[in-house]
Every structure is written in C-alpha cells, then in structure tokens.
Amino acid sequence: MTRVITYAQALNEAQDVCLERYPEVILMGLGVPDPTGVFGSTSGLQEKHGDRRVFDIPLAENAMTGVALGAAITGSRPIFTHHRVDFAMTAMEQIVNQAAKWHYMFNGTMKAPLTIRMVIGRGWGQGPQHSQSLQAIFAHIPGLKVIMPATPEDAKGLLIGAIEDDNPVICLEHRWLYNVTGDVRPDYFTEPLGKCELRSTGDDVTIVACSYMTLEALRAADLLRSIGINADVIDLRTISPIDVSPIINSAKRTGAVVIGDTGHTKFGISSEISAIVVEHAFQELHSPPVRVGLPDHPTPTGIALAHDYYPGARDLATACLKALGRQDEAVQITVEDRPNSDQPDPSFVGPF
C-alpha cells in the first residue's frame, strides 16, 4: 500500500522513522526547527522528538560539522543539514580530510556514521553562490558515499539507508524536487545505496541521468517517443559508488548514450559516465557519448540568462538525435520544456 506525498514529506518521514527506531540518531542544522523546516523536510520533528535530539546550530559550518563527526565516532548517528551545498564549502576540511578518512586511517576499527543533507540546484534567483550542483566534488573523494534521490520513494528509502550506513554519506537534494509528488510506502523500508534504477525502457538510445535531470530525461523520452525513438532512462540514484553494470549493458544494446547532469560537464559526473561507457562498451557504440549539463561558467541570477543556462528535456532529446545521427529531426521537437521563471511550476513556492 502506498499514498501520494511530496519529496519533502518523504525526507521528513525518513528522519522521523530513524529518530523513532534508533535512539542514537540526532538531527542538527541551521533552520532545522524553524517553521519552514528546511523546505518542510524537518518540520515538526523537534516537537515530536525533543530539542536534545533535533536542534538548531550556530552559523559555523566547519566547527559544527566537526561536532557532528565527533558525535558520529563516539556512538551517535547524526543527520547534519545544510540549506545549500554552497555552505558546505566552509566545512570541506571536516568532510574531506576527517570524515572520509576515519574508517581507513584506523584500519576499519572505527566508523563514522554521519549523514550530511545538502540542497543543490537553482531556485528563486539564488545566483552563483547559492545555486551550485557540486556533486562531482564529493563523488571524487574516496570514503564518501553520495546519493541523489530523484523521486519521493527514493528520498525516503535512500535517506533511511544512508542514516543506517556506517560510512559518511552525502545526500544531495535538488531544490526543484521538494514539491514533486509520488507514491511512497508509509512503513519503514530502505533502498540500497549503490544501485541505479531503470525508469523507462527502449532499444534505440540510453539516457543516464541523476537527481532532477532524471525527470527531464523521462520528459525527453516522451518527446522522442513521439517521433518513433524509444529510450532506456537510467536513474543513477547513487553517484558514489556508481552501479556500472546496467549502464554498460544498456549502452551495448542501444549503441548510443546521452548523459544528463545537474552539474557542469567539465570534470563532472557526465564525464565519468562517458568514460565508463567508452572503456567498457566501445566496440558496440555507434557514436561517441553525448554529455548534457551546465556550461563552464558560474550560475546566473537573472531569469533571462538562466533560461539558456540550464538544460532540460529538449536539450536531452536533441542530444539523443545527435547520438543517433538524426540531427535533422530536431526541428520536430517543438515542445517548450523550460519554465519562463525560476520556478518549475506555480506550486513551487517558499522562503528561500
């Protein structure tokens, strides 16, 4: 049995479940007990579980990440939240030099079960310092696991799995996903970290995507279907570790691969997937993999610039036609896939 809830509500349920099941779980972060509750994902949790387990923190990301790590290595399971991934840049020493290395440095005798939630992506004209998608940075670091749930079901299941994991896990949540709705089981369940999901099937082209770009990839598949092209859509779900076998198998079957990422193509997740495909399926490819992501300059603030900066379904569909050698058919893809504002739809409202 399932019911329809939002992505934010699913995250809230995941934390609620873990706070109930595990007395060692604590939830901390700027704005956690505020009325807005990190886009609703932490609303009501302090009232239910008390201010000793769910609490606000000072504006000191590096120091407080160190506190969270200290709690993790001494028996707690902290969930640490950042409103934006950009703020975590001040805490990279604790994340990269400490949390990621703890298990290795002590030869497996110690663990660091720390989950760090961070918001990525555009929204409300946040601009260069508050709209970045920096997942490639964290995926590059050995010792960190990185999840990027794209659906409410995965938001709940993957976050519970992350909290239960004995490794430090980075949970990246795109700002445009919080009001997305979907079927979610009301009971306790987990989704396995390190496993991708086939969201749509087809024999003509493979689209690999993560986070919000998975939704755009599914829209692109619909656009392609209207002109007789069927696509596999693979949702990475976890970008470290990457579940490579389904990607390779699909690439060998279709011979054409497009990768969509919310981050920059330069040194990004799409580059890694492209390399994996070329290394393991080169002989079966009909054309080079095509990457779709952000260009090599900072994210803009104004709507006029953002309109052309962020790729969407039409860009992915056009890239698929390129991979198939059917560029001339791109004119048939006339559906407007980009919003005319910094909102994916009118329901997307909020204080930040």
Secondary structure, DSSP 4 states (H G I P E B T S, - for coil): --EEEEHHHHHHHHHHHHHHH-TTEEEEETTTTSTTTTTTTSTTHHHHH-TTTEE---S-HHHHHHHHHHHHTTT-EEEEEES-GGGGGGGHIIIIIIITTHHHHTTTS-----EEEEEES--TT--TTTS---HHHHHTSTT-EEE---SHHHHHHHHHHHHH-SS-EEEEEEGGGTT-EEEE-SS-----TT--EEEE--SSEEEEE-THHHHHHHHHHHHHHTTT--EEEEE-SEEES--HHHHHHHHHHHS-EEEEEEEESTTSHHHHHHHHHHHHHGGG-SS--EEEEE-SSPPP-SHHHHHHHS--HHHHHHHHHHHTT-GGGGGG-----S-SSS-SSTT-----
